[in-house]
């Protein structure tokens, strides 16, 4: 009888209860996924809840590190510098054992409790008395600091007319956050157009803002070699320079003429490389060198013609070279592997990531004219196709890399060669990828979603770009798990920036934003909600940083480089 009464009672009040339950559920969910008005956090945090009240960052605010880790102290220094640069406030920093007591503090710490979360996860709690930021690793701390810095920019009231420091009031907020995809990379080609270190540093700041954790730095192509390798002076004396073709279309640049002076280019010293790697490390970003092999190598051939199948007077390319016209390195010559041995040895010394990415392609069968050495190898293998040459090449470069403690990230063109399960594979065309074995370390970089040198809108006012159209909305509409073959769960994704059509950093910023923002969103959160609102808020910070991002129906011409393109 009691059960009947209960059921009847619930039934009788159902018209009232059901709407209340719906309303409460809506309010609960909106609290979980809600950010305060004006927030420009990209990528979208996984969980967020607005609370009542504010916390004011002012001259009496302290940054307190609640652990003894070096990474935490570096993170505190970075946060302090960013706040000082924007507001003029010089916050006192201190180390204090947990639990930290007091008020008006920003408390940072790597904790065992937070370590139970996914890698790079963090928790940010902005109360009225203190700000608490905890993570399970220094990388997670870096991601949380980027969120906090973004909020400082979002609620920065503007510079004081007298030049005095400015306080910033942040809304009380609780965020629990962590990435969906563990490897979130951005590639930048500095071989097509050299970029000075200060521009690489600025690009790293944009990566950190968007919570990317890998920087794939392409330092070689047919148009230039960019690293000073000990014992190989020809690579920078010859391979780093070419005739200036500024103002000419990249796909129709005039080839180098006889005796024309090579005045356009540049290279990085070991000090330069270490500066970039150190700065990236302070942002929680790993730097991975990228070298195309065995094609896209005119700069290498011009420096070391002995690495070609046939002797010739090679020249550094002044513009785009179609794949069918590219001359490869000879994959059987001893000189080729002696050069790569010296290069890989140097990469292992200056890039602590332990990776080297081999991008590029194998030349089409009809355009490859193998030399006598290559033909002898084919005869010895009993085969007459380029697959035998590929297998030999992949085996040799893998052995050379391993000798120096490097792991190859193999481009899709190297599949079929002798690769191990430890080698990550970079997939640029998922539809044509057919696994010959189970691969657990796949990186996706599909050109249809991750190549940022294509047109953004198709408007007549857009600067000359690579053929194709990719909008930021195309990227936001993508579900990462739907792009890869169903049997694979990729290790990560990489956005790519071939810079042939971009003469300098301003061009790069114009071409990647907001597309890079959209990519960071789907890789971190796995979904997108309210992106346009947050993007519009983020533009306030980009304007303060003097970043030139793309604008819909933008009719402004892309500025041409001046001092940023170095000349002899």
N, C-alpha and C positions, 0 to 999 in steps of 0.2 A: 504494500500500500504506500509505503514511503517513497519507493521508486516512482510510482505513478504520480504522486504529488510533485516530486522534483521535476519530472518530465513536463507535467502540466504547467508548473510555475514558469519554467524556462520558455515553454511554448507561448505562454501568455505575454511575457515581456520581450519576446523576440523582436517585435518591430522597433523597440527602443534600443535594445542591447546591440543588435547587429550594426546599426549605423555608428554607435559609439565605438564598437570594436574596430570598425573600418577606419574611423577618424583617428583612433589611438595608434593603429598600425601605420597609418600614413604619417602621423607625426613622428613616430619612432624611426621609421625608415628615412624620413627626410632629415632627421637629426643625425642619423648615421652617415649619410652621404652629403651633408650640407657643408658648404664653406661660407664664411661671412661675405657679405657684399663687398665688392672691390678686390677680392683675392684673385691673383693671377698665377696660381700654382699650376704649372704644367711640368710633368704629368700629374693627372688627377690622383690624389691620395686614395688609398683603398678604403679607409674608413675615417670619417671626420665628424665632429660634433661641436657645434657652437655652444658656448656657455655664456653666462651673464658676466658683465664687468669687463675691465681692461687692465693691461699691464703697461706701465710707461717706462720706456727705456730713456734714461736721463743720465746726468753726470755722476750720480751716486750708485748707478747700477754696476754690479760686479759680474765678471765671468768666472765661474768656479769650476775647476776640473776635479771630478770626484773619483779619479783613479790615477794610477801612476804610469799609464802607457804613453809612449812617445807620440803615437798617432793622435791621442786625445789632446795633448798639449799643442800639437801642430794645428789641429782643428780649431782650438780655442784662439790661437793667434790669427788664423785665417778669418774667423768670425769677427774678431776685434778689428782687424784691418778693414774689412768690408763695411762694418758699421761706421768706422771713423771716416772712411773715404766719402760715404754718402752724407752723413749727418754732422761730421766734425766732432763727434763725441769720442773721447779717448777713455775706454772702459778699463778699469783696473782688472788684472787677471790674477788668480790665485789657485793653488792646489790645496784641497781640503778633503780629508778622509770622510767617506760616507758613514752615517747619514749627515748631510749638510744642514746646518741650522742657520736661520736668519731670513731676512727679506731683501727685496730688490736685487735678486740674483738670477743669473742665467746659469743653471747647473748642467754640466755636460758629463757624461760618463758611460763607459762600456761596462755592462753589468751581466752577471750570470743569468739573471732572470730574462733579460732581453735576448740573450744568446739562444734561448729555446725557440725563438722565432726563425723565419726563413732568413737566409743570408742577405745582408744589406738592409734588413728590416730596422725600423726605429720607431720610437714613440715620442711624440712632442706634446707636452701639456703646458699650455699658457694659462696660468692662473692670475689672480689679482695681486699676489704677493711675489711669486717667483715664476720662472720658466724652467721646466724640467725637460731635458732632452737625453734620452737613454737609447742605447743600441747594443747589439751583441757583438759588434766588431767596429773597428775604426772606419771601415767602409760604410757601414750603416750610419755611423755618426756623421760622416761627410754628407750623406744623402739628407739626413735630418737638418743639418746646418743649411743646406741649400733651400729647404722649405722655409726655415726661419728667416733667412736673408731675403727671400722673395716677399715674405710678409712685411718685412721692414720697408722694402721698396714700395709695396702696395699702399702702405699707410703713412709713408713719408709726406709731411705736409708741404714740402717745398723749402727752398733755401731761405734763410733769414736775410733781409735786405742789408743788415749791418755786418753780415759775415759771421755772426755768432753761431755756435753749435745749436742743433735743433733736436728737441725731444720727439720721440715717436711713440704713440699709443697704439698698442696691438690689441685686437679683440681677444677675449678669453676663448680658448679653443683647445680641443683634444684631438690628436691625429694618431692613428695606428696605421703604419704604412710599410710596404715592402714590395719588391718587384715580382712580376709574373714570369719574366724571362731573365735568366741569370746573366747571359752574355749580350750586352746591348752596346753595339759598336757603331762608330762613324769613321768612314774612310775619307782622307783628303789627299788629293794628288798635288804634290808640289814639284813634280817633274815637268809637267807641261808648262807651268809658269812658276818660277821660284818665288817663295814668300819668306820675308825676313822673320827672325825668331819672334819679334814682338807680335807679329800677326798670328803665329802659331799659338802663342800664349793666349791671345784674345780668343782664338777659336776654341782652345781648351776651356776657357771660361764659359763659353756658350754650351759646350758639352756638359760641363759640370752643372750648369743651371738646369739642364734637361735630364740630369741624372744618368747620362751615359757612363759606362765604366771601361770602355775600350776605345783607343784611338789607333786606327789602322793608317799608318803614315807612309804613303807611297813616295819613295825617294828615288825611283828610277823609271825611265820610259825612253822611247826613241828620241824624245825632245830634250832630254837632259838627265845627267847623273848628279846627285846632290850630296853625296857623303865623301868626306876626305878620309880615304882608307890608307893606313900606313903601308908603305912599300908599293903603292899603286898610284903614283902621282898623275899618270896620264888620265885617270878617270875624271879628275877635276880640271886638269890643264886643258884637256880637249873635250871631254864628255859633258862638262857643266855649262858650255857656252855655245851659242848659235847666232846667226844673223838676226837682227831685229825685224820682226814682221808685225809690229803693233799697228793696229788699224786694218789689217787684212783679215778676211774671214778665215777661221781656223781650218775649215775643210777645203780651202782654196789658197792656202798660203804659198807664196812663190818659193820654190826650192832654193837652197843655197847656191850661189854662183861661184865660179872659180875665183879664188883669191879674195872673196868677200870676207871682211873682218867679222869674227864672232864676238859680238859685244853685248849680247842679251843673255842673262842667266845668273848663276850664283851657286854656292854650295855651303854646307854646314861643317864647321870644324867639330872636333870632339867636344870642345867646351860648349858649343852651341847645342849639340845633341844632349849632353848631360844636363844642361839647363832646362831643356824641354822635358826630359824624362823626370827630373826632380820636381819640377812644378806640377806635372801631371800626377805624380805620386802623392803630392800634398793635397790634391783634389780627389784622390781615390780612383784615379784613372790609370790604366795600364797601357803602355805604348808598344805597338807591334809594327815593325818595319815591313813594308810591302815592296816586292821586286817582281816585275813581270819576267817570266822565262818560259820557253826559250825564244819567244818572239817579243816584239816591242822593245828591241835592244839596240837600236841604231847608235845610241850614245856609247854603249859598251863597245860595239864594233868599230866606231870611229876612234876610240881610245886604244883598243886592242884588236886590230884586224886579224891577228893570228887565231882568234877564237871563231872565225867564220869557216864555212866549208871551202870557200874559194877566196883567194886574195883579191882585194879590191880597195879602192879609195873610198871608204865609207864616210858619211857626213851625218852630224847630228840633225835630226829632222826639224824643220821650221814650222810644221803644222801636222795635221792628221794624216796618217798613213793607213789605207784600207788593209784589212787582214790579209787579203790575197796578194798584196804587194810587199808584205813584210819579209825581211830576210832573217832567218833564225840563227842562233848560235849553233855551231857544230856540236852535236851531242856525243861525238866520239873522240874529239881531240883532247889530248892531255892538257893543252893550254887552257881550255874552257874550265876544267875542274881545278886547275891551279888558281885561276882567277877567283872562282867561286869559293875555294878554300880560304883564301885571304879575306874575302868579303864576309863570309860566315863567321870566321874567327873574330873579326872586328865587331860584327853585330852582336855576338855573344858577350863581348866585353862592355858594350855601351847600352844595350837594351836588356834589362834584368827580367823582362817578361818571359824569356826563354822560347819565344816563338819567332818565326819568320814566315810571312805569307807569300806564297808563290802564285801570282795571278797571271793573266795572259791567256794565250791559246796556242795550240799546235797549228802550224800552217796547213792549209788545205793540201790534200794529196797531190793535186795537179800543179800546185805552185812550188812544191818542195823538190829541189834538185840536189839529192844527196851526193856527197863527195865520195872518193874512193874508199876512205876509211869507213864511212857509213855503209857503203855497199858491201864491204868485207864483213861488217858486223851482221848485216842482213843474210849474207850467204852462210855465215857460221850458224845462224839461228834457224836456217832452213825456211825463212819467211821472206817475203818481198814487200811487206807493207810497213807503213810508218808505226804501227802498233809495237813492233819489235824495237824500233828506235825509242819510242816513248817509254817502254818498260826499262830499257837500258838507262835512259836519262833519269827517270824517277828514282831508280835504284841508286844511281851514283849521287844525285843531289841529296837524297835522304841519308845516305851513308856520310856524306860530307857534313851535313847539318848535325847529325847525331854525334859525330866526332867532336864537335864543339859544344855539345849540350843543348842544341836547338831542336825544337820540334817544328816540323813543317806544317803550316796550314795550307793544304793543297787545293788549288783551284780545281773546278769541276773538269777542266781539260786534262788533268793528270790522272783521272780515274782510269783504271785498267793497268796502271803501273803498280810497282811493288810498294804499296802503302800498308801501314800497320793500323790497328784499331785506335792507337793513340793519336794518329794524325787527324785533326779536325779537317773536314771537307767543306769548302766554300761553294755553295750551290747558288748559281746565278740564274739557272733555268730549271725550276722544279719540275716542269712538265716533261723535260727530256731526261730527267735523272732516273736511272734504273740501278738500284743497288745490287752489286754482285756479291755482297755479303752483308750481314747486319752492321750498320754504322751507328754508333752511339754519340758521335761528336760531330754533328752536322751544323753548319752555320748557313743561314739563309740570307741571300741578298738578291732577290728576284728583281730583274731590271724593270719590270712593270710597276713595282712599288717602291724600290729603293734607289733608283738612279735619279739623282737630283740635278742633272744638267739638261733635262728636257723642259719644254715650255710648261708654264704654270697655269695659263688661262687660254692661250691661243689668240690673244688680242694683238692687233697690228702694232701696238706700241711696245710689245715685248722685244727685248734685244735678241739678236740671233742666238739660237740655242741648238742643241742636239735634236734631231728629228724625234717627234713623239710628244705626247701630252700627259702630264701627271699633276693632278691637283691635290691639294692637301685633303680635300674631302674624299678623294679616292682612297687615300691612306687610312683616314678615319673609318671608312666603311669596311676596311679589311679586318677579318678575324684571323690572327696569326696561325691558329691551329688549322684553319681551312686552306692555307696556302701550301703547306707541306703535304707530301703524300701521307695517307692516313696511318700507315704503319710506322711512321717516324715521329718522334718528339724532338725537335731541334734543340741544340744546346743554346743557340742564340741567333740574333739577326744583326746585320750590318748595313747601314745606309751608305751609299757611295757618292762621291763628288769628283768625277773626272772634270778637270778644270780647263780643258782646251778652250772653251768659249768664255772663260772667266779670267780676266787679266790681273785681278788682284783681290784682296780681301773684301772690298766693298761689293764686288760682283758675287763672291761666294756667299756673303750674308744675304744678298738679294735673292739668290737662287735656292738657298736652303731653308729660309724662314718664310712661311710657317710650316713647310713640309717636314723639316727635322722635328719641329714641335709635335706635329701629328704622329710621327713615327715613335717618338719617345712615349707618347700617350698610350698607344696600343701595346707597346712592349712592356711598359711598367704596369699598367692597370688591366690590360686585356680587353678593355672596352673604352668607350668615350661617352661622356655626358656633359653637356654645357661647355664644350670646347671653345666655341666662338666667344662666349662671354669672358672666359678666362684669358683667351688670347688677346682680346681687346684690353683687358687689364694689364697683361704682361707687356704690352706695347709701351706702357708708361716707363717701365724699367729699360726697355730697349732704346727708347728715345733718350733717356738720361745717359745711357752708355754710348749714344751716337751710333747705333747699329742701323744699317740701311736694310730693312726687311721689305719683302714684296707686299704691294698693296693691290687690291682688286682694281682692275681697269687702270693700272698705274701707267701714266703716260710719260713719266720722268725717264730721261735717258740714263743708262748706267754710266757712271763717271769713269773716265779712262785713268789708268794709273800714272803717277808722276814719279815721285821719289820712291814709291813702294816697289817699283820694278827696277832692280839694280842694274847698272850698266858699268862697263869698264871706262 
